[in-house]
Amino acid sequence: MLTVRGKNNENGFFDWTDAVVDAGIMAGSTFFTALGAMMAAGRISLYEVAVCGVAGAGQFFLWLAIKRGLRPKEG
C-alpha cells in the first residue's frame, strides 16, 4: 500500500521491498505526467523523453529517502 512512512519487517529491519515498489509507482507517475505535459506543449523528441526520465529518477530516489527517513532498528 502506498504510504509516506516506511515500515520495518518482523525482524526489525527496514522493509526495502515495499519502499522500492512505492518509489517505483511514484516515479512512473511523475514520468508519465511529465511526458503528457511535454506532449501537450508540442512535439516530442529524445531530449524531452530524457528530461522526463530524469524527473522520474529524481522522484524515485526522493521517495526512497522520504520512506527510509531516520528509523531506529526495532527488536
PELINHU-V709757 format. One line per field, one symbol per residue. phi: phi as a letter, one per 40 degrees, with the letter a starting at -180 (. if undefined). burial: # if it has 16 or more other ideal C-beta (glycine too) atoms within 10 Angstrom, else .. Layout:
BEGIN
phi=???
burial=???
END
This chain:
BEGIN
phi=.cbcccbbcccgccccccccccccccccccdccccccccccicbbccccccccccccccdccccccccfbbcccg
burial=.....#.......#...##..##..##..##..##..#.........#...#..##..##..##..#........
END
